[in-house]
Amino acid sequence: MIWLVPLAALLMLGSGLALAYVIGGAAVLSFIATDNARYLAILPQKVFSQISVFSLLAMPLFILAGEFMNRGGVTRALIDLSMAIVGRLRGGLGHVNIMTSVFFAGISGSAIADAAALSNTLVPAMEKQGYTKTYAGAITAASSIIGPIVPPSIILIFYGAIMQTSVAALFVAGILPGLLLAAALFAVNAIYAAVEDHPRIAHEDSTPFAQAARTALPALLLPVIIVGGIVFGWMTPTEAAAVAVVAAFAVGYFYAGFTWADVKESFERTAILTGSIFIILCAVAALGHIASLERVPQAISDLVTGMGLGPVGFLLLMNLIFILAGMVLDITVALALLVPLLAPVALANGADPVHLGIVICFNLSVGLVSPPLGGCLLIVSTVTGVNYWALAAKVLPFVIAEILVLGVLVFVPEISLYLPRAMGLWN
């Protein structure tokens, strides 16, 4: 009878039902199909216990802070500072695109927000300077995934809540991988610039560094306050998120001023995103409960042991699974579905929880710029009007570079673990 569950799930998915309801419906049907219907009475309690995690409160707060920043004119200040630093190099606006993503990552923590903001601003500027719109869109999509790696990161909070892992350690662990990713993208852009003779930014077209730095300083102080407060123990991640909301409002008001309409839209957008995330969490918690009753993680562990993969082999297999999942699933759905099943097996095989979290979140972020769905590719394609498949083809060299960085992170855990250990956040 259990075979009816995936069939029913496919039918529900084909009918256009939202994925959260498909997962929840499949979970309830699984209880019935496996003769565990008696446990349905306590399912609400189990689901609530899974989402009643204090650190999850940081997620809507960071989303709200990002919304205030997006509406507050911060992007322009960060672009001007990036132009002042790297704009005069060959392929300058491509480098500016990547560096702005690094700065923006410390504010929004979201690849989608980064892709949408820079598609509206930098892509037209790059096209005006002589870049093809396809290339401008491709580098925008590729660099946007720095957002979920460099702290603060919404998906690292999500992983930390699921795995009961220190969010502070995860935040600090993302700094070096995020900078390594940026360096790899700089290298690819430099090669493109040499081959396609991309232009430099003229001296008169860029803001002097001192002026640009003064203007961008309020925005740049925000990630310093957030990460510094967490690292030095002054604030928990949730408290830091609350401070970020106040600071983001102040910074946004400093740059552009807010109207009540902006504030209202920010709260509405935050409520919608938070609701969508938590309903997925509830559905996946139900699925995770039936999986634990049926000892699915143990079965996977036994299978891995029988295959003789070992810790590194299993981590590589996990990467393959997560890359494929990231190509077709929303990143939060993939995290919620796969982490409870696969991460315990990896930990039992000797993986470190913080290193594993960085690898998984990096992996799924690469899926945002990989067809057939690729959330960031879809956003950039929609905003710029560039054909999706032309964009996917142009972004391929950047994706290859990102996968190479992922491989380095898998085989050299110290890149992720050095800073958390040096700061006493992780053993």
C-alpha positions in Angstrom: 0.0 0.0 0.0 2.9 2.4 0.6 3.4 2.6 -3.2 0.2 4.6 -3.4 1.9 7.5 -1.5 4.3 8.6 -4.2 1.6 8.2 -6.8 -0.8 10.4 -4.8 2.0 12.9 -4.3 2.6 13.1 -8.0 -1.1 13.5 -8.7 -1.3 16.4 -6.1 1.8 18.0 -7.6 0.4 17.7 -11.1 -2.9 19.3 -10.0 -1.0 22.5 -9.2 -1.2 22.1 -5.4 1.5 24.0 -3.5 4.5 21.9 -2.6 4.0 22.4 1.1 0.6 20.8 0.9 1.9 18.0 -1.3 4.5 17.2 1.3 2.0 17.4 4.2 -0.5 15.3 2.3 2.1 12.6 1.5 3.2 12.6 5.1 -0.4 12.0 6.4 -1.0 9.3 3.8 2.3 7.6 4.9 1.0 7.4 8.4 -2.0 5.5 7.2 -0.2 3.4 4.6 2.4 2.2 7.2 -0.2 1.3 9.9 1.0 4.3 12.0 -2.3 6.1 12.0 -2.5 6.0 15.8 0.3 8.5 15.9 -1.6 11.1 14.0 -3.2 12.2 17.3 0.1 13.5 18.6 1.4 14.8 15.2 0.4 18.5 15.9 2.5 18.3 19.1 5.5 16.8 17.2 5.2 19.4 14.5 5.0 22.3 16.9 8.0 21.0 18.8 10.0 21.1 15.6 9.3 24.7 14.8 9.3 26.0 18.4 13.0 26.9 18.2 14.1 30.3 19.4 16.8 30.7 16.8 14.2 30.4 14.0 12.9 33.8 15.2 16.0 35.4 13.6 14.8 34.4 10.2 11.8 36.8 9.8 13.8 39.5 11.5 16.7 39.2 9.0 14.1 39.1 6.1 12.6 42.3 7.4 16.0 43.9 7.7 16.8 42.9 4.1 13.4 44.4 3.0 14.2 47.7 4.7 17.7 47.8 3.0 16.3 47.0 -0.4 13.9 49.9 -0.2 16.3 52.3 1.3 18.7 53.2 -1.5 21.6 51.1 -0.1 22.4 49.3 -3.4 23.5 52.5 -5.1 25.9 53.3 -2.3 27.5 49.8 -2.4 27.8 50.0 -6.2 29.6 53.3 -6.0 32.1 52.0 -3.4 32.7 48.9 -5.5 33.4 51.1 -8.6 35.9 53.1 -6.6 37.8 49.9 -5.6 37.8 47.7 -8.7 36.1 49.7 -11.4 39.3 50.7 -13.2 40.4 47.2 -13.8 39.7 45.6 -17.2 36.2 44.2 -17.0 35.6 46.7 -14.3 31.8 46.6 -14.1 31.9 42.8 -13.9 34.2 43.0 -10.9 31.9 45.7 -9.5 29.0 43.3 -9.8 30.8 40.6 -7.8 32.1 43.0 -5.1 28.7 44.6 -4.7 27.3 41.1 -4.1 29.9 40.6 -1.4 28.9 43.8 0.3 25.2 43.1 -0.3 25.5 39.6 1.2 26.4 41.1 4.6 23.1 43.0 4.5 20.4 40.8 2.9 21.6 37.2 3.3 19.5 36.3 0.3 20.6 35.3 -3.2 17.1 36.2 -4.7 17.2 39.7 -3.2 20.7 40.3 -4.6 19.8 39.0 -8.0 16.7 41.2 -8.2 18.4 44.4 -6.9 21.4 44.1 -9.2 19.4 43.1 -12.2 17.6 46.4 -12.0 20.7 48.5 -11.5 24.0 47.0 -12.8 22.7 45.0 -15.8 21.5 48.2 -17.6 24.8 50.0 -16.6 26.9 47.1 -18.0 24.9 47.0 -21.2 25.4 50.7 -21.6 29.2 50.2 -21.2 29.3 47.7 -24.0 28.7 44.3 -22.3 26.1 42.0 -23.8 23.0 41.9 -21.7 23.3 38.1 -21.6 26.8 38.3 -20.0 25.7 41.1 -17.6 22.7 38.9 -16.5 24.9 35.8 -16.2 27.5 37.4 -13.9 24.7 38.9 -11.8 23.1 35.5 -11.3 26.4 33.8 -10.6 27.6 36.4 -8.0 24.2 36.5 -6.2 24.8 33.1 -4.5 27.5 34.8 -2.4 24.5 36.1 -0.4 23.6 32.9 1.4 27.2 32.0 2.3 28.5 35.3 3.8 26.8 36.1 7.1 24.1 36.9 8.0 22.5 34.0 6.0 18.9 33.0 6.2 19.6 29.4 5.1 22.4 29.0 7.6 19.9 29.9 10.3 17.5 27.4 8.8 20.2 24.7 8.8 21.2 25.6 12.4 17.7 25.2 13.6 17.1 21.9 11.9 20.4 20.4 13.1 20.6 22.2 16.5 24.0 23.6 15.4 25.4 26.9 16.6 24.3 29.7 14.3 27.1 31.9 15.4 29.7 29.2 14.4 27.9 28.8 11.0 27.9 32.5 10.4 31.7 32.9 11.0 32.4 29.6 9.1 30.8 31.2 6.0 33.2 34.1 5.8 36.2 32.4 4.2 34.1 30.2 1.8 32.2 33.3 0.7 35.4 35.2 0.0 36.9 32.2 -1.8 33.8 32.0 -4.0 34.2 35.7 -4.8 37.8 35.3 -5.8 36.9 32.4 -8.1 34.3 34.6 -9.8 36.8 37.5 -10.1 39.1 35.1 -11.9 36.4 33.9 -14.4 35.4 37.5 -15.1 39.0 38.5 -15.7 39.4 35.7 -18.2 36.2 36.8 -20.0 37.4 40.5 -19.9 40.7 39.5 -21.6 39.1 37.3 -24.2 36.2 39.6 -25.1 38.0 42.9 -24.4 35.7 44.2 -21.8 36.1 47.9 -21.0 37.4 49.6 -17.9 35.5 52.3 -16.1 36.7 55.8 -16.9 38.2 57.8 -14.0 35.6 60.5 -14.3 32.7 57.9 -14.2 33.5 56.7 -10.8 33.1 58.3 -7.4 36.3 59.1 -5.5 37.1 56.4 -3.0 37.0 58.6 0.1 33.6 60.0 -0.8 32.2 56.6 -1.8 33.5 55.0 1.5 31.9 57.8 3.6 28.5 57.3 1.8 28.6 53.5 2.1 29.9 53.4 5.7 26.4 53.2 7.4 25.5 50.2 5.2 28.9 48.5 5.8 28.6 48.9 9.6 25.5 46.8 9.7 27.2 43.4 9.0 30.0 44.4 11.4 27.4 45.1 14.1 25.6 41.8 13.5 28.6 39.4 13.2 30.7 41.3 15.8 27.8 41.2 18.3 27.4 37.4 17.8 31.1 36.6 17.8 31.9 38.5 20.9 28.9 37.1 22.8 27.1 40.5 23.2 24.0 39.2 21.3 22.4 35.9 20.3 21.7 35.6 16.6 18.0 36.4 17.3 18.9 39.5 19.3 21.4 40.5 16.5 18.5 40.1 14.0 16.3 42.5 16.0 19.2 45.0 16.2 19.6 44.6 12.4 16.0 45.6 11.8 16.4 48.8 13.8 19.7 49.5 12.1 18.4 48.7 8.6 15.5 51.1 9.1 17.9 53.8 10.3 20.3 53.3 7.4 17.5 53.1 4.8 16.1 56.4 6.2 19.6 57.9 6.1 19.9 57.1 2.3 16.5 57.7 0.9 13.9 58.2 3.6 11.0 55.8 4.1 7.3 56.3 3.4 4.6 54.5 5.4 3.9 52.6 2.1 7.5 51.3 2.1 7.2 50.2 5.7 3.9 48.5 5.1 5.2 46.7 2.0 8.3 45.5 3.9 6.1 44.0 6.7 3.7 42.4 4.2 6.6 40.9 2.2 8.2 39.6 5.4 4.9 38.0 6.5 4.4 36.3 3.2 7.9 34.9 3.1 7.9 33.8 6.7 4.5 32.1 6.4 5.6 30.2 3.3 8.8 29.0 5.0 7.1 27.9 8.2 4.3 26.0 6.4 7.0 24.1 4.6 8.7 23.4 8.0 5.4 22.1 9.4 4.9 19.8 6.4 8.5 18.5 6.5 8.3 18.0 10.3 5.3 15.7 9.7 7.3 13.8 7.0 10.3 13.6 9.3 8.3 12.1 12.1 7.0 9.2 9.9 10.5 8.8 8.6 11.8 8.4 12.1 9.1 5.9 13.0 9.9 3.9 10.0 13.7 4.2 10.7 14.5 5.7 7.3 17.7 7.4 8.4 19.0 4.1 9.9 18.1 2.3 6.7 20.1 4.9 4.7 23.0 4.5 7.1 22.9 0.7 6.7 22.9 1.1 3.0 25.9 3.5 3.0 27.8 1.1 5.3 27.0 -1.8 3.0 28.3 0.2 0.0 31.6 0.9 1.9 31.7 4.5 0.8 33.4 5.9 3.9 33.1 9.5 5.2 34.5 11.2 2.0 32.7 9.0 -0.3 29.4 9.6 1.4 30.0 13.3 1.5 30.6 13.3 -2.3 27.4 11.2 -2.8 25.5 13.8 -0.6 26.9 16.6 -2.8 25.5 14.9 -5.9 22.1 14.5 -4.3 22.0 18.1 -3.1 23.1 19.5 -6.4 20.4 17.6 -8.2 17.8 18.6 -5.6 19.0 22.3 -5.8 18.3 22.3 -9.6 14.6 21.5 -9.1 13.6 22.3 -5.5 13.3 25.5 -3.6 16.4 25.8 -1.4 14.4 25.8 1.9 12.3 22.8 0.8 15.5 20.9 -0.2 17.1 21.7 3.2 14.0 20.7 5.2 13.5 17.5 3.2 17.0 16.1 2.8 19.0 17.4 5.8 17.0 15.4 8.5 17.5 12.2 6.4 21.1 12.5 5.2 22.9 14.8 7.7 22.7 12.3 10.6 24.2 9.6 8.5 27.1 12.0 7.5 27.6 12.9 11.2 27.7 9.2 12.1 30.4 8.8 9.4 32.6 11.5 11.1 31.5 14.7 9.4 31.6 18.0 11.3 28.2 19.7 11.7 29.5 23.2 10.9 31.6 22.1 7.9 28.6 19.9 6.7 26.3 22.9 7.0 28.5 25.2 4.9 29.0 22.5 2.3 25.2 21.7 2.0 24.2 25.4 1.9 26.9 26.2 -0.7 25.8 23.2 -2.7 22.1 24.2 -2.7 23.0 27.8 -3.5 24.8 26.6 -6.7 21.4 25.0 -7.7 20.0 28.6 -7.8 22.0 29.2 -10.9 21.6 25.8 -12.5 18.9 24.8 -14.9 16.2 23.5 -15.3 14.7 25.8 -12.6 17.5 27.9 -11.1 15.7 30.5 -9.0 18.3 33.3 -9.5 18.4 32.6 -13.3 14.6 32.9 -13.4 14.7 36.2 -11.5 17.4 37.7 -13.7 15.8 36.4 -16.9 12.4 37.9 -15.8 13.8 41.3 -14.8 16.2 41.8 -17.7 14.2 40.1 -20.5 17.2 37.8 -21.5 16.2 34.4 -22.8 16.5 31.9 -19.9 18.4 29.2 -21.9 20.8 31.8 -23.3 21.4 33.0 -19.8 21.9 29.4 -18.6 24.5 28.8 -21.3 26.5 32.0 -20.5 26.6 31.3 -16.8 28.1 27.8 -17.2 31.8 28.8 -16.8 30.8 30.6 -13.5 28.9 27.5 -12.3 31.9 25.3 -13.1 34.1 27.7 -11.0 31.6 27.5 -8.2 31.6 23.7 -8.3 35.4 23.7 -8.1 35.2 25.9 -5.0 32.7 23.4 -3.6 35.1 20.6 -4.2 37.9 22.5 -2.4 35.5 23.1 0.6 34.6 19.4 0.8 38.3 18.2 0.8 39.7 21.1 3.0 37.3 21.4 6.0 39.7 23.9 7.7 38.6 26.6 5.3 35.2 26.5 6.9 36.3 25.6 10.5 39.4 27.8 11.0 37.6 31.0 12.0 35.0 29.4 14.3 37.7 27.5 16.1 40.1 30.5 16.3 37.3 32.6 17.8 36.3 29.9 20.3 32.9 29.4 18.7 33.5 25.7 17.8 35.7 22.9 19.0 
